[in-house]
């Protein structure tokens, strides 16, 4: 499997709905940065308002050693011959914020990504709406998947998810 470069990611976005919404400013040499849309279960949530009292942004505070679920703004739709891996941003990891999402996105998956976010530090750390939160690297398969994610025989619990989605398994 080959990791896709920026030019190939750009081509896929142009010809398929690989990432929606898409911005060239989030494209990296071999990955694409995704932004934070929401967090459920944060220690606290603060709204910033403008002079007219209109809400302009959100800051979520993650407590020390706290685990929460978040979601991406971007919807990712993979064709049947591409997989992806998601990793946290090193700038956040250096603060103690670890971002994960089971790490692997199957071919055929389409939806926003639910993120597992943990604050490993001894201090509360703020995260903001639209903040770059993780990066996705794409890889090609040797052949298209015979039963991509979403295939009726798979019971794909998270296909089409939108926003923070808790575990389908209890």
Secondary structure, DSSP 4 states (H G I P E B T S, - for coil): -PBPPHHHHHHHHHHS-SEES--GGGB-SS-EEEEEEEEES-SEEEEEE-TTS-EEEEEEEEPTT-EEEEEEEEEEE--TTEEEEEEE-HHHHTTTEEEESSSEE-TT-EEEEEEEEEE-SSS-EEEETT-EEEEEEEEE-SS--TT-TT-TTT--TTTT--S----S--
